[in-house]
Amino acid sequence: MGKKRISYTAAFKAKVALAALRQEKTLSQLSAQFKVHPIVISRWKSQLLSQAEMVFQDGRAKKKSDDPSVADLYQKIGKLEVENDWLKKKSDEIE
């Protein structure tokens, strides 16, 4: 029967990676302290360094580009009102 795979939380991974970044202890010492293999600690550290810029990205810029502008919404409302009026006239002609 094989070993059960352990999954670590993101908070734990961040804690270990930050400890590795501080370089106050060696990887062997960190491995013994957190009971994680040194290669895994190195991998988490490199992931933290490569993705650290995402923490400081401005989320407001994304929201502006994803949301339609007010002018676009007014244009859509106008178009729907014209279509609605046209359909009302056509339905009156049929009856």
N, C-alpha and C positions, 0 to 999 in steps of 0.2 A: 504494500500500500504506500503510495507516494505522499510526499509532504503537501499540506494544504497551502495554496498560494495566499500570501498576505497582501492585502491592499491597504495602502496608507492614505490618510486624508491629505488634502491640499495644505491644510494648516501645518501638519507635521512635516511635510516635504519642505515647505517654506522655512520652517524653523531650523531644520537640518541644513538646508542650503545656505541660509544666512550664517549659521555657525561655521560652515566651511569657508564662506567668504571672509569672515573675520580673521581667519588663519591664526587663531590663538592656540588651537590644538591641531595635531596631525590628523590625517584621515584615519589612521589606526585608532587613535584615541576617540575620535568621533564615532567610529564604527562600534567600538566597545560601549560607549555611552548610550547611543541610540539603538543599538542592536540591529544595525543595517550594514550591508556589505559596502566596503569602500568604493567599489565601482559604481554602485547605485548612488552613493553620495556625490561622486564626481559628476554623474549624469544629471542629477537634480541641480547641482551647482551650475552646470553649463546651460541647462534649460532656463534657470533663473536669469542668467546673464544675457541670454539671447532674447528673452521675452520681457525684459524689464521695461523697455520703452512703452509697452502696451499699458502699463500701469498709469503712465502720465499722459496718455492720449486724451485729447479734448473730445468728450462725447457729444458736446453741443454741435460741433461741425457735422457729425453724421446725421443727427436728427433733422437739421435744416435741409439737407439734401434728400432725405427720405420722405419728408412731408411735402405734400403739394402746396404751392403758394396760394395766398388768399385770392390773387387775381385769377389763377387757374380754377379755383373753386367757384368764384362768381361767374366765370365764363361757362362752366359746366351747368350751373343753376339756370342761367339764361337759356342755354340750349335745351334743357329739359322743360322749361316753361313753354318755349316755342313749340316743342314736340307735343306737349300736353294740350295746348290750345288747338293745334292742328287736328289732333285725335278727337277732341270734343266736337269740332266743326264737322268732321267726317262722320262721327257717330250720329249727329243730329240729322245729317243729310240722308243717312241710310234709313232712319226710322220714319 
